[in-house]
Each structure stands twice: as structure tokens, then as C-alpha cells.
């Protein structure tokens, strides 16, 4: 299973409402989830056992715009990468702080609020050993942020050069094409993959992020 990240750019690739995916190198998925939850004051993680994505969403009423408090994380591993995929109403709440990568880990967060009417572009951030090394909006425009790769100079310069090599930024290119092209470059640069069948079809460990 060596899918790239590009399938995330397809409509409703994970679920209605968009996607929030965290990938990590140097952490087990259980530790990744625990560190994500540390950054969500007032929430605790209740294990649900192993569920498919469909069962997780249906059994716990996690359709976007349904239960406005319900969030769950599906997690697992593929190769050297642990991953955590969010379901439910994660928009605006589920951030990933640089501290998640403390102790020498690498952590990558890519998200897209697909049904936000503003609209919001896809975003990507990379963290290493407790610090953010880069972030960008995947439309590479000035509607949200600078439209450039920001972060540590060496990483930002290298990634900017790789994007330029495939003709980006390109203000005349549709947003969906920019989204997919950026995901392809990011996957190649950081060595990131996410198997579609594993995420969409396999029974994986899940936790419900409860309040109170």
C-alpha cells in the first residue's frame, strides 16, 4: 500500500465536510493520538476498539453538521508513518501544535474544510522536534496567509523550488488542480503516503474525543 497523498484532493475523499489528517514519523499512532489530545483542552480520548470508517461515523453520529461536538480519530500505521484521521466536527478545533513533534519526531498536518462557505483553501504544516519547519496554503494565493511557503529558510526555499519546478504558483489554475499538485509535491518532498484502502475500508483503532 503505497498510495500518494493526491487522492485527498478528490471531493469527499475522507468524508463530507473535508479532511484532517496527521502523519508522523518517529511515533506510534497511539502516542500521536495522545499528543494531539493534549492540545485539546476539555477533551479526553475514549477508546472504541477497531472500527471501519463507515461504522465509526454511523455508530457515533459523526456526520459533519450533525453533532456539533462529536470528534473521533481513526489511527494506524503504514510503513514508517503513523497516521490519525479525524471524523465529525473537527473544523476549527483540531489543531496540531509543534510540541506534538517533541523528542525528535516529525509530524505533518494537512486539512481541508471542504464545506466552509468562505471558502478556505487546504492547509499543510510540518513540525520537527518541537518546532514548526514550514506551513502553506495549498492554493498558493493571498486569500489566506501570504500565499508563499513560510517557515525555516532552508525548508521553505527547497519546497518553493520544487513547487516552481511543476509550474506553481499558477493563478490561472483551478483550485482543485492546485490542491492535487501541491499534495504530490509535498508527498515527494517529505516522503509521505497514505493508503486509501487502509483509511477508507480497514478496521482500525478509534477513539472518541469526549468533552467534560
C-alpha positions in Angstrom: 0.0 0.0 0.0 2.0 3.0 -1.2 -0.7 5.5 -2.3 0.4 9.1 -2.5 -1.5 11.9 -0.8 -3.1 13.1 -4.0 -6.4 11.2 -3.6 -7.2 13.5 -0.6 -7.9 16.3 -3.2 -10.9 14.3 -4.5 -14.4 15.5 -3.4 -15.4 14.0 -0.1 -12.1 11.9 -0.1 -12.5 11.1 3.6 -16.0 12.3 4.5 -18.4 15.1 3.8 -17.0 18.3 5.2 -13.4 17.8 4.2 -10.5 16.1 5.8 -8.0 16.5 8.6 -5.0 14.0 8.5 -2.0 13.9 10.8 1.1 11.8 9.8 4.1 11.2 12.0 7.5 9.6 11.7 9.1 8.5 14.9 5.9 8.0 16.9 3.5 5.1 17.3 -0.1 6.0 16.4 -1.3 5.7 20.0 1.3 8.2 21.1 0.4 10.5 18.2 -3.3 10.5 19.2 -2.3 11.1 22.9 -0.2 14.2 21.9 -3.0 15.6 19.6 -5.5 15.3 22.5 -3.1 17.1 24.8 -3.7 20.2 22.7 -7.5 20.0 23.0 -8.4 21.4 26.5 -11.5 19.8 27.9 -11.4 16.7 25.8 -10.4 13.2 26.7 -10.0 10.2 24.4 -12.3 7.2 24.9 -11.1 4.0 23.0 -13.7 2.5 20.8 -11.9 -0.6 19.6 -11.3 -1.3 16.0 -13.9 0.0 13.5 -14.1 0.8 9.9 -14.5 4.4 8.9 -18.1 3.8 7.9 -19.0 2.2 11.2 -17.2 4.8 13.2 -19.2 7.6 11.5 -22.5 5.8 11.7 -22.3 4.3 15.1 -21.2 7.6 16.8 -23.2 10.0 14.6 -20.2 11.8 13.3 -21.6 13.2 10.1 -20.4 16.8 9.6 -23.1 19.4 10.7 -24.8 16.7 12.8 -23.5 16.6 16.3 -21.5 19.8 16.7 -19.4 18.4 19.5 -18.6 14.9 18.1 -15.0 14.3 17.1 -13.2 11.0 16.7 -9.8 9.9 15.5 -9.1 6.8 13.5 -5.4 5.8 13.7 -2.9 3.3 12.4 0.4 2.8 10.7 1.6 2.4 7.1 5.4 1.7 6.7 7.3 4.2 8.7 4.4 6.6 9.1 1.8 6.6 11.9 -1.5 8.4 11.0 -4.6 9.8 12.6 -7.7 10.8 10.6 -10.4 12.9 12.1 -14.1 12.5 11.7 -17.0 14.6 12.9 -17.0 18.3 13.7 -13.2 18.8 13.9 -13.2 22.1 11.8 -11.8 25.0 13.7 -10.9 22.9 16.8 -8.4 20.1 15.8 -5.1 21.9 15.6 -1.7 20.3 15.7 0.9 22.2 17.8 4.7 22.0 17.1 5.1 20.3 20.5 3.4 17.2 19.1 6.8 16.5 17.4 8.9 16.8 20.6 11.6 14.3 21.2 12.9 14.1 17.6 9.6 13.2 15.8 8.4 14.6 12.5 4.7 15.5 12.4 2.7 16.6 9.3 -0.8 18.0 9.3 -2.9 18.5 6.1 -6.5 19.7 6.3 -9.3 21.0 4.1 -12.6 22.5 5.2 -14.4 21.5 2.0 -17.8 22.8 3.0 -16.7 26.1 4.5 -18.5 28.8 2.6 -15.8 31.4 2.8 -14.0 29.4 1.2 -10.9 28.1 3.0 -8.1 26.6 1.0 -6.3 23.4 2.0 -3.5 23.9 4.5 -0.3 22.0 5.3 2.1 22.3 8.2 5.3 20.3 9.1 6.8 20.1 12.5 10.1 18.6 13.6 11.5 18.0 17.1 9.2 20.6 18.8 9.3 23.3 16.2 7.3 24.2 13.0 9.5 24.0 10.0 7.0 25.1 7.3 3.4 25.8 6.5 1.5 26.9 3.4 -2.0 27.2 1.9 -2.2 24.8 -1.0 -3.9 27.2 -3.4 -0.7 29.3 -3.1 -2.7 32.5 -3.2 -3.1 35.5 -0.9 -6.7 34.9 0.2 -5.5 33.1 3.4 -2.0 34.0 4.5 0.9 35.2 2.3 0.4 32.7 -0.5 4.0 31.5 0.0 5.8 28.7 1.8 6.7 30.0 5.2 8.9 28.6 7.9 12.6 27.7 8.4 14.5 29.3 5.5 16.2 26.1 4.1 13.0 24.1 4.1 10.9 26.9 2.7 13.4 27.6 -0.1 13.7 23.9 -1.1 9.9 23.4 -1.1 9.4 26.6 -3.1 11.9 25.5 -5.7 10.1 22.1 -6.0 6.7 23.8 -6.4 8.2 26.2 -9.1 9.6 23.2 -11.0 6.0 22.0 -11.6 4.8 25.4 -12.5 3.4 26.6 -9.2 2.1 29.0 -8.1 -0.3 29.5 -11.1 -3.1 31.9 -10.5 -4.9 30.6 -13.6 -5.0 27.0 -12.4 -8.3 25.8 -10.8 -8.1 25.3 -7.0 -8.7 21.5 -7.3 -5.7 21.2 -9.6 -3.5 23.3 -7.3 -4.6 21.2 -4.3 -3.7 17.9 -6.0 -0.4 19.2 -7.5 0.7 20.6 -4.1 -0.1 17.3 -2.4 2.0 15.5 -4.9 5.0 17.8 -4.3 4.6 17.6 -0.5 4.4 13.9 -0.5 7.5 13.6 -2.6 9.5 16.2 -0.6 8.7 14.8 2.9 8.2 11.1 1.9 4.5 11.0 2.8 2.0 8.4 1.7 -1.5 7.5 2.9 -3.1 4.3 1.6 -6.7 5.0 0.5 -8.0 1.5 1.1 -6.5 1.3 4.6 -8.1 4.5 5.6 -11.5 4.0 3.9 -12.1 0.3 4.3 -9.9 -1.3 7.1 -11.0 -1.8 10.7 -8.6 0.4 12.6 -8.3 1.6 16.3 -10.6 4.5 17.0 -11.0 7.0 19.9 -13.9 9.3 20.6 -12.8 12.8 21.9 -15.3 13.5 24.6 -15.9 16.7 26.5 -16.4 17.1 30.2 
